[in-house]
Amino acid sequence: MFSPTTKTLCLAAITAGLTAVLLTGCSGLTNALAFRSGDAQPLIRPAAAIKNSVPVPAPVPRELDKTVLSAYVVEPGDGLLAQPLKLDSPAHLPADLTVLPDGKIDLGLYGRLLVAGKSIEQVEAQVQSAVLAKTADAGQINVRLVSRVSKVYYVLGQVNSPGSFPLQGRETVLDGIVAAGGLNARASRINIILSRPTTPCGCRVVLPVCYPQIVQLGDTSTNYQLQPGDRIYVPAMDFWSGIFGEEKKMKKDCSPCKAPQHGCPWNCDGPTGFYPDGIAPASGVPAGPPGTVPVVVPPAGVVPAPTLAAPTPVIPAPGA
């Protein structure tokens, strides 16, 4: 038989669980007890501390402010195609030039060349020299990258399909989460991070991802452009956050995602996000580049609002 103390503790636990269900509904308890896929660990303290110290917006490329990546460097697994530009060239090169684990490609008659760690232009010059050394009248040789497998990013934690994904060069954090099947029921929406690879003795780069603001407000401040080797990590909610939600925890947290949000003023053409000459009205809404006034057509059936003379209200961030 159970002791009186054990019975009291069990009764208290049952009462707390029933109270939680009554206060939050069945969905809260379902989220708290939901199956955790992938890595279910919370953020480690150093990651949380570095995340909370990053200014928002951080001075890195993001949606609406993307940049081209650095020159592509060939690595093992990549596929190349080398062809003479002249159709009647006497040079005959293998059709399949996959970079081997030792970093070399096999040119058949023209030998094996070490190409790992080099740009496409450098590989082309190297192949050109090797071919001309044995076939003087081969003409110009063109080298193209046809298979890119060495540049990837990772999405880990509480997503439906964690793994590594090929990087095309235009993806953002939101693209990465969508590619991984989206967040599952146990995902913490307020603690997602993007960490970048750094040297063993270097400083660490851990960027906060304000997921609710990205998907609900269209805020691009933390929708960073992905780089090769980036890691998007979605930690799991703790038990009580799964029941009561993460709003209370966010109030106590020093998250950079708590900045206030501003709505755009409207005129007869729709919402205006930028203003002529970079001058914004007295609403606190940031101005855009000088001379840019995009016009947004309202959805069908929506009557455009008249020009607003009053300042735009400030919408507090969740949990602020």
C-alpha positions as a Markdown table, in Angstrom:
| # | Residue | x | y | z |
|---|---|---|---|---|
| 1 | Met | 0.0 | 0.0 | 0.0 |
| 2 | Phe | 1.1 | 3.6 | -0.6 |
| 3 | Ser | 2.0 | 5.8 | 2.3 |
| 4 | Pro | -0.1 | 8.9 | 3.0 |
| 5 | Thr | 2.6 | 11.1 | 1.7 |
| 6 | Thr | 2.8 | 9.3 | -1.6 |
| 7 | Lys | -1.0 | 9.4 | -2.0 |
| 8 | Thr | -0.9 | 13.2 | -1.3 |
| 9 | Leu | 1.8 | 13.7 | -3.9 |
| 10 | Cys | 0.0 | 11.7 | -6.5 |
| 11 | Leu | -3.3 | 13.5 | -5.9 |
| 12 | Ala | -1.5 | 16.8 | -6.2 |
| 13 | Ala | 0.0 | 15.8 | -9.5 |
| 14 | Ile | -3.4 | 14.6 | -10.9 |
| 15 | Thr | -5.0 | 17.8 | -9.7 |
| 16 | Ala | -2.3 | 20.0 | -11.4 |
| 17 | Gly | -2.7 | 18.0 | -14.6 |
| 18 | Leu | -6.5 | 18.4 | -14.6 |
| 19 | Thr | -6.2 | 22.1 | -13.8 |
| 20 | Ala | -3.8 | 22.6 | -16.7 |
| 21 | Val | -6.2 | 20.9 | -19.1 |
| 22 | Leu | -9.1 | 23.1 | -17.9 |
| 23 | Leu | -7.0 | 26.2 | -18.2 |
| 24 | Thr | -5.3 | 25.6 | -21.6 |
| 25 | Gly | -7.5 | 23.0 | -23.2 |
| 26 | Cys | -6.5 | 19.5 | -24.5 |
| 27 | Ser | -4.2 | 21.0 | -27.1 |
| 28 | Gly | -1.8 | 22.2 | -24.4 |
| 29 | Leu | -1.5 | 18.8 | -22.8 |
| 30 | Thr | -1.2 | 17.1 | -26.2 |
| 31 | Asn | 1.7 | 19.4 | -27.1 |
| 32 | Ala | 3.4 | 18.7 | -23.7 |
| 33 | Leu | 3.1 | 14.9 | -24.2 |
| 34 | Ala | 3.7 | 14.9 | -28.0 |
| 35 | Phe | 6.4 | 12.6 | -29.4 |
| 36 | Arg | 9.7 | 14.3 | -29.8 |
| 37 | Ser | 11.4 | 13.6 | -33.1 |
| 38 | Gly | 15.1 | 14.3 | -33.7 |
| 39 | Asp | 17.3 | 16.0 | -31.1 |
| 40 | Ala | 15.1 | 16.9 | -28.2 |
| 41 | Gln | 17.7 | 18.8 | -26.2 |
| 42 | Pro | 17.1 | 22.4 | -25.0 |
| 43 | Leu | 19.6 | 25.1 | -25.8 |
| 44 | Ile | 22.9 | 24.8 | -24.0 |
| 45 | Arg | 23.7 | 27.9 | -21.8 |
| 46 | Pro | 26.5 | 29.3 | -24.0 |
| 47 | Ala | 24.3 | 29.1 | -27.1 |
| 48 | Ala | 21.4 | 30.9 | -25.3 |
| 49 | Ala | 23.7 | 33.5 | -23.9 |
| 50 | Ile | 25.4 | 34.3 | -27.3 |
| 51 | Lys | 21.9 | 34.3 | -29.0 |
| 52 | Asn | 20.6 | 36.9 | -26.6 |
| 53 | Ser | 23.6 | 39.1 | -27.0 |
| 54 | Val | 23.2 | 39.6 | -30.8 |
| 55 | Pro | 21.7 | 42.9 | -32.0 |
| 56 | Val | 18.6 | 42.7 | -34.2 |
| 57 | Pro | 19.0 | 43.3 | -37.0 |
| 58 | Ala | 22.4 | 41.7 | -37.1 |
| 59 | Pro | 24.8 | 43.0 | -39.8 |
| 60 | Val | 24.5 | 39.9 | -42.0 |
| 61 | Pro | 22.7 | 39.2 | -45.3 |
| 62 | Arg | 19.0 | 38.4 | -45.0 |
| 63 | Glu | 15.7 | 38.3 | -47.0 |
| 64 | Leu | 15.3 | 41.5 | -49.0 |
| 65 | Asp | 19.0 | 42.2 | -48.5 |
| 66 | Lys | 20.7 | 39.1 | -50.0 |
| 67 | Thr | 24.2 | 39.0 | -51.5 |
| 68 | Val | 26.0 | 36.6 | -53.8 |
| 69 | Leu | 28.1 | 34.0 | -52.2 |
| 70 | Ser | 31.9 | 33.7 | -52.6 |
| 71 | Ala | 33.4 | 31.9 | -55.6 |
| 72 | Tyr | 32.5 | 28.2 | -55.6 |
| 73 | Val | 35.3 | 25.9 | -54.4 |
| 74 | Val | 35.3 | 22.4 | -55.7 |
| 75 | Glu | 35.3 | 19.6 | -53.2 |
| 76 | Pro | 35.0 | 15.8 | -53.3 |
| 77 | Gly | 31.6 | 14.6 | -54.6 |
| 78 | Asp | 31.1 | 17.5 | -57.0 |
| 79 | Gly | 30.6 | 16.7 | -60.6 |
| 80 | Leu | 32.4 | 18.5 | -63.5 |
| 81 | Leu | 32.0 | 18.5 | -67.2 |
| 82 | Ala | 35.0 | 19.4 | -69.5 |
| 83 | Gln | 34.5 | 19.9 | -73.2 |
| 84 | Pro | 36.4 | 21.4 | -76.1 |
| 85 | Leu | 34.6 | 24.5 | -77.5 |
| 86 | Lys | 35.4 | 23.4 | -81.1 |
| 87 | Leu | 33.2 | 20.6 | -82.3 |
| 88 | Asp | 36.0 | 19.1 | -84.5 |
| 89 | Ser | 38.6 | 19.2 | -81.7 |
| 90 | Pro | 40.8 | 16.1 | -81.6 |
| 91 | Ala | 40.7 | 16.1 | -77.8 |
| 92 | His | 38.4 | 13.5 | -76.2 |
| 93 | Leu | 37.6 | 13.9 | -72.5 |
| 94 | Pro | 35.6 | 11.6 | -70.2 |
| 95 | Ala | 31.9 | 12.6 | -69.8 |
| 96 | Asp | 31.9 | 11.9 | -66.0 |
| 97 | Leu | 34.3 | 13.9 | -64.0 |
| 98 | Thr | 33.3 | 13.3 | -60.4 |
| 99 | Val | 35.8 | 14.7 | -57.8 |
| 100 | Leu | 37.1 | 11.6 | -56.0 |
| 101 | Pro | 37.6 | 11.4 | -52.2 |
| 102 | Asp | 41.3 | 12.2 | -52.8 |
| 103 | Gly | 40.3 | 15.5 | -54.5 |
| 104 | Lys | 41.3 | 14.4 | -58.0 |
| 105 | Ile | 39.5 | 14.0 | -61.3 |
| 106 | Asp | 40.4 | 11.4 | -63.9 |
| 107 | Leu | 40.9 | 12.8 | -67.4 |
| 108 | Gly | 41.8 | 9.5 | -69.0 |
| 109 | Leu | 44.5 | 10.1 | -71.5 |
| 110 | Tyr | 45.4 | 13.4 | -69.9 |
| 111 | Gly | 46.0 | 12.0 | -66.4 |
| 112 | Arg | 44.6 | 12.7 | -63.0 |
| 113 | Leu | 44.5 | 16.3 | -61.6 |
| 114 | Leu | 44.1 | 17.5 | -58.1 |
| 115 | Val | 41.2 | 20.0 | -58.2 |
| 116 | Ala | 39.8 | 20.0 | -54.6 |
| 117 | Gly | 40.0 | 23.4 | -53.0 |
| 118 | Lys | 40.1 | 25.3 | -56.3 |
| 119 | Ser | 37.6 | 27.5 | -58.1 |
| 120 | Ile | 36.0 | 26.5 | -61.5 |
| 121 | Glu | 38.3 | 29.0 | -63.3 |
| 122 | Gln | 41.4 | 27.5 | -61.7 |
| 123 | Val | 40.3 | 24.0 | -62.6 |
| 124 | Glu | 39.6 | 25.1 | -66.2 |
| 125 | Ala | 43.1 | 26.5 | -66.6 |
| 126 | Gln | 44.5 | 23.3 | -65.1 |
| 127 | Val | 42.6 | 21.1 | -67.5 |
| 128 | Gln | 43.5 | 23.3 | -70.4 |
| 129 | Ser | 47.2 | 23.0 | -69.7 |
| 130 | Ala | 47.0 | 19.2 | -69.3 |
| 131 | Val | 45.1 | 18.8 | -72.6 |
| 132 | Leu | 47.4 | 21.1 | -74.6 |
| 133 | Ala | 50.4 | 19.3 | -73.3 |
| 134 | Lys | 49.4 | 16.2 | -75.3 |
| 135 | Thr | 47.0 | 17.6 | -77.9 |
| 136 | Ala | 48.5 | 20.9 | -79.1 |
| 137 | Asp | 45.6 | 21.7 | -81.5 |
| 138 | Ala | 42.8 | 20.8 | -79.0 |
| 139 | Gly | 41.6 | 24.5 | -78.8 |
| 140 | Gln | 39.9 | 26.0 | -75.8 |
| 141 | Ile | 38.6 | 23.7 | -73.1 |
| 142 | Asn | 35.5 | 24.7 | -71.1 |
| 143 | Val | 34.9 | 23.3 | -67.6 |
| 144 | Arg | 31.4 | 23.5 | -66.0 |
| 145 | Leu | 30.0 | 22.5 | -62.6 |
| 146 | Val | 27.1 | 20.1 | -63.2 |
| 147 | Ser | 26.6 | 18.5 | -59.8 |
| 148 | Arg | 26.9 | 20.4 | -56.5 |
| 149 | Val | 26.8 | 18.2 | -53.5 |
| 150 | Ser | 29.6 | 19.6 | -51.2 |
| 151 | Lys | 27.8 | 22.8 | -50.2 |
| 152 | Val | 25.0 | 22.0 | -47.7 |
| 153 | Tyr | 23.2 | 23.4 | -44.7 |
| 154 | Tyr | 21.7 | 21.5 | -41.8 |
| 155 | Val | 18.3 | 21.7 | -40.1 |
| 156 | Leu | 18.2 | 19.8 | -36.8 |
| 157 | Gly | 16.0 | 19.4 | -33.7 |
| 158 | Gln | 12.3 | 19.5 | -33.6 |
| 159 | Val | 11.4 | 19.5 | -37.3 |
| 160 | Asn | 9.6 | 16.8 | -39.2 |
| 161 | Ser | 12.5 | 15.8 | -41.5 |
| 162 | Pro | 15.8 | 16.8 | -40.1 |
| 163 | Gly | 18.9 | 16.4 | -42.2 |
| 164 | Ser | 21.4 | 18.2 | -44.6 |
| 165 | Phe | 20.1 | 20.0 | -47.7 |
| 166 | Pro | 22.0 | 21.2 | -50.8 |
| 167 | Leu | 22.6 | 24.9 | -50.8 |
| 168 | Gln | 21.6 | 26.8 | -54.0 |
| 169 | Gly | 22.7 | 30.2 | -52.8 |
| 170 | Arg | 19.4 | 32.0 | -52.3 |
| 171 | Glu | 17.9 | 30.2 | -49.3 |
| 172 | Thr | 16.9 | 31.8 | -46.1 |
| 173 | Val | 16.2 | 30.4 | -42.6 |
| 174 | Leu | 12.5 | 30.0 | -43.5 |
| 175 | Asp | 13.4 | 28.1 | -46.7 |
| 176 | Gly | 15.5 | 25.8 | -44.6 |
| 177 | Ile | 12.8 | 25.1 | -42.1 |
| 178 | Val | 10.2 | 24.5 | -44.9 |
| 179 | Ala | 12.7 | 22.1 | -46.6 |
| 180 | Ala | 12.9 | 20.1 | -43.4 |
| 181 | Gly | 9.1 | 19.6 | -43.3 |
| 182 | Gly | 8.3 | 22.5 | -40.9 |
| 183 | Leu | 8.3 | 22.5 | -37.1 |
| 184 | Asn | 6.6 | 19.7 | -35.1 |
| 185 | Ala | 4.3 | 20.1 | -32.1 |
| 186 | Arg | 7.2 | 20.0 | -29.6 |
| 187 | Ala | 9.2 | 22.8 | -31.2 |
| 188 | Ser | 10.1 | 25.9 | -29.3 |
| 189 | Arg | 9.2 | 28.8 | -31.6 |
| 190 | Ile | 11.1 | 31.4 | -29.5 |
| 191 | Asn | 14.5 | 29.7 | -29.1 |
| 192 | Ile | 15.4 | 28.7 | -32.7 |
| 193 | Ile | 19.0 | 29.6 | -33.6 |
| 194 | Leu | 21.3 | 29.7 | -36.6 |
| 195 | Ser | 24.9 | 28.8 | -35.8 |
| 196 | Arg | 27.7 | 29.3 | -38.3 |
| 197 | Pro | 30.9 | 27.1 | -38.5 |
| 198 | Thr | 33.9 | 28.7 | -36.8 |
| 199 | Thr | 37.5 | 27.6 | -36.1 |
| 200 | Pro | 38.3 | 25.7 | -32.9 |
| 201 | Cys | 39.8 | 28.7 | -31.2 |
| 202 | Gly | 37.6 | 31.3 | -32.8 |
| 203 | Cys | 34.6 | 33.2 | -31.4 |
| 204 | Arg | 31.2 | 31.6 | -32.0 |
| 205 | Val | 28.4 | 33.0 | -34.2 |
| 206 | Val | 24.9 | 32.1 | -32.9 |
| 207 | Leu | 22.1 | 34.2 | -34.4 |
| 208 | Pro | 18.5 | 34.4 | -33.0 |
| 209 | Val | 15.7 | 33.4 | -35.2 |
| 210 | Cys | 12.4 | 35.1 | -34.4 |
| 211 | Tyr | 10.1 | 32.5 | -36.1 |
| 212 | Pro | 6.7 | 34.0 | -35.1 |
| 213 | Gln | 7.7 | 37.4 | -36.3 |
| 214 | Ile | 9.0 | 36.0 | -39.6 |
| 215 | Val | 5.9 | 34.0 | -40.5 |
| 216 | Gln | 3.2 | 36.1 | -38.9 |
| 217 | Leu | 4.5 | 39.6 | -39.4 |
| 218 | Gly | 6.7 | 39.2 | -42.4 |
| 219 | Asp | 9.6 | 40.6 | -40.4 |
| 220 | Thr | 12.8 | 39.8 | -42.3 |
| 221 | Ser | 15.2 | 41.0 | -39.5 |
| 222 | Thr | 16.1 | 37.4 | -38.5 |
| 223 | Asn | 15.3 | 35.6 | -41.8 |
| 224 | Tyr | 19.0 | 35.3 | -42.6 |
| 225 | Gln | 20.5 | 34.2 | -45.9 |
| 226 | Leu | 22.0 | 30.8 | -45.5 |
| 227 | Gln | 25.7 | 30.1 | -46.0 |
| 228 | Pro | 27.5 | 26.8 | -46.6 |
| 229 | Gly | 27.7 | 24.8 | -43.4 |
| 230 | Asp | 25.0 | 26.8 | -41.5 |
| 231 | Arg | 23.1 | 24.9 | -38.8 |
| 232 | Ile | 19.5 | 25.7 | -38.0 |
| 233 | Tyr | 18.6 | 24.2 | -34.6 |
| 234 | Val | 15.1 | 24.0 | -33.3 |
| 235 | Pro | 15.1 | 23.0 | -29.6 |
| 236 | Ala | 12.2 | 21.4 | -27.8 |
| 237 | Met | 9.8 | 23.1 | -25.4 |
| 238 | Asp | 10.0 | 22.1 | -21.8 |
| 239 | Phe | 7.0 | 20.4 | -20.3 |
| 240 | Trp | 5.4 | 23.4 | -18.7 |
| 241 | Ser | 5.9 | 25.6 | -21.8 |
| 242 | Gly | 4.1 | 22.8 | -23.8 |
| 243 | Ile | 1.1 | 23.1 | -21.5 |
| 244 | Phe | 0.9 | 26.9 | -20.7 |
| 245 | Gly | 2.6 | 28.2 | -23.9 |
| 246 | Glu | 5.9 | 30.1 | -24.2 |
| 247 | Glu | 4.5 | 33.7 | -23.7 |
| 248 | Lys | 5.3 | 33.8 | -20.0 |
| 249 | Lys | 8.8 | 32.5 | -20.5 |
| 250 | Met | 9.4 | 35.1 | -23.2 |
| 251 | Lys | 8.4 | 37.9 | -20.8 |
| 252 | Lys | 11.2 | 36.8 | -18.4 |
| 253 | Asp | 13.7 | 36.1 | -21.2 |
| 254 | Cys | 16.1 | 38.8 | -22.6 |
| 255 | Ser | 15.4 | 37.6 | -26.1 |
| 256 | Pro | 16.2 | 40.1 | -28.9 |
| 257 | Cys | 12.9 | 39.0 | -30.5 |
| 258 | Lys | 11.0 | 41.3 | -28.1 |
| 259 | Ala | 11.4 | 44.5 | -30.1 |
| 260 | Pro | 8.2 | 46.4 | -30.8 |
| 261 | Gln | 6.6 | 46.0 | -34.3 |
| 262 | His | 5.1 | 48.8 | -36.4 |
| 263 | Gly | 2.3 | 48.6 | -38.9 |
| 264 | Cys | 2.7 | 50.4 | -42.2 |
| 265 | Pro | 0.4 | 53.4 | -42.9 |
| 266 | Trp | -2.2 | 53.0 | -45.7 |
| 267 | Asn | -3.2 | 55.3 | -48.5 |
| 268 | Cys | -5.6 | 54.8 | -51.4 |
| 269 | Asp | -3.1 | 52.6 | -53.2 |
| 270 | Gly | -2.6 | 50.2 | -50.3 |
| 271 | Pro | 0.0 | 49.9 | -47.5 |
| 272 | Thr | 3.1 | 52.0 | -48.1 |
| 273 | Gly | 6.3 | 50.7 | -46.7 |
| 274 | Phe | 8.7 | 53.2 | -48.2 |
| 275 | Tyr | 8.5 | 57.0 | -48.6 |
| 276 | Pro | 9.8 | 59.5 | -51.2 |
| 277 | Asp | 13.3 | 60.8 | -50.4 |
| 278 | Gly | 13.6 | 58.4 | -47.5 |
| 279 | Ile | 11.4 | 60.6 | -45.2 |
| 280 | Ala | 9.0 | 58.7 | -43.0 |
| 281 | Pro | 5.9 | 60.2 | -41.4 |
| 282 | Ala | 5.8 | 60.9 | -37.7 |
| 283 | Ser | 4.9 | 57.3 | -37.0 |
| 284 | Gly | 8.2 | 55.8 | -36.1 |
| 285 | Val | 8.1 | 53.5 | -39.2 |
| 286 | Pro | 11.6 | 53.2 | -40.7 |
| 287 | Ala | 12.0 | 54.9 | -44.1 |
| 288 | Gly | 13.2 | 53.0 | -47.1 |
| 289 | Pro | 15.7 | 53.9 | -49.8 |
| 290 | Pro | 15.3 | 57.4 | -51.3 |
| 291 | Gly | 12.8 | 57.6 | -54.1 |
| 292 | Thr | 11.2 | 54.2 | -53.6 |
| 293 | Val | 7.4 | 54.1 | -53.2 |
| 294 | Pro | 6.2 | 50.6 | -53.9 |
| 295 | Val | 2.4 | 50.2 | -54.6 |
| 296 | Val | 0.7 | 47.2 | -53.2 |
| 297 | Val | -2.7 | 46.2 | -54.6 |
| 298 | Pro | -5.2 | 45.1 | -51.8 |
| 299 | Pro | -6.7 | 41.6 | -52.1 |
| 300 | Ala | -9.9 | 41.2 | -54.1 |
| 301 | Gly | -13.0 | 42.5 | -52.3 |
| 302 | Val | -11.0 | 44.7 | -49.9 |
| 303 | Val | -11.7 | 48.4 | -50.1 |
| 304 | Pro | -8.5 | 50.4 | -49.7 |
| 305 | Ala | -8.3 | 52.6 | -46.6 |
| 306 | Pro | -8.0 | 56.3 | -47.0 |
| 307 | Thr | -4.8 | 58.1 | -46.3 |
| 308 | Leu | -4.0 | 58.1 | -42.6 |
| 309 | Ala | -3.2 | 61.3 | -41.0 |
| 310 | Ala | -2.8 | 59.9 | -37.5 |
| 311 | Pro | 0.4 | 58.2 | -36.4 |
| 312 | Thr | 0.6 | 54.5 | -36.9 |
| 313 | Pro | 0.0 | 52.5 | -33.7 |
| 314 | Val | 2.8 | 50.5 | -32.3 |
| 315 | Ile | 2.1 | 46.8 | -31.9 |
| 316 | Pro | 3.9 | 45.3 | -28.9 |
| 317 | Ala | 5.9 | 42.2 | -29.5 |
| 318 | Pro | 4.6 | 38.9 | -28.1 |
| 319 | Gly | 5.3 | 38.7 | -24.4 |
| 320 | Ala | 6.5 | 42.3 | -24.2 |
